[in-house]
Amino acid sequence: MNKSTKISNELVLFDSNILVFAHNTASPFHSKAKKLLLSAVDGSLNAVLAPQNLLEFYSIITNPKRVEKPLSVSQVNLLVKEYLTSEVFIFIYPQDTTQSRTFELAKKHKIKKVEIFDTYLAATMFDNNVSIIYTDNEKYFKIFKDIKVVNPFK
């Protein structure tokens, strides 16, 4: 499907947990997450991913401490390659300003520990004019007033 045929022109970032749930068949959110991926394929959503999403996906989906049925390295490598070569997802990348924006946001919101990684993702979104995120981690992203947080699993 050509990007210009998308039904909505609003860009929606799929958080890493969407990918994890879609590929973790043991997840109670598997069906809903898979439907979200299909909505990107059929053009209902203008879905975007950042490289960070694929790194987090890889880390979680191969970790038996994080998922019930982890994928093998070869399985996840095939999936990542499909995402990278797919014409379905638009990839957004950190800009020259993303790192400084991350630390400004961290200071403003008193970010600590691993939350810095989601702050970096939020800064990447801001620097690419993406204002909607689909995630089950709504509590964290709601601190950013300019991001519309949608939890599709509620």
Secondary structure by P-SEA (a helix, b strand, c coil): cccccccccbbbbbcaaaaaaaacccccaaaaaaaaaaaaaaccccccccaaaaaaaaacccccccccccccaaaaaaaaaaaaacccbbbbbbccaaaaaaaaaaaaacccccaaaaaaaaaaaaaacccccccccccccccccccccccccc
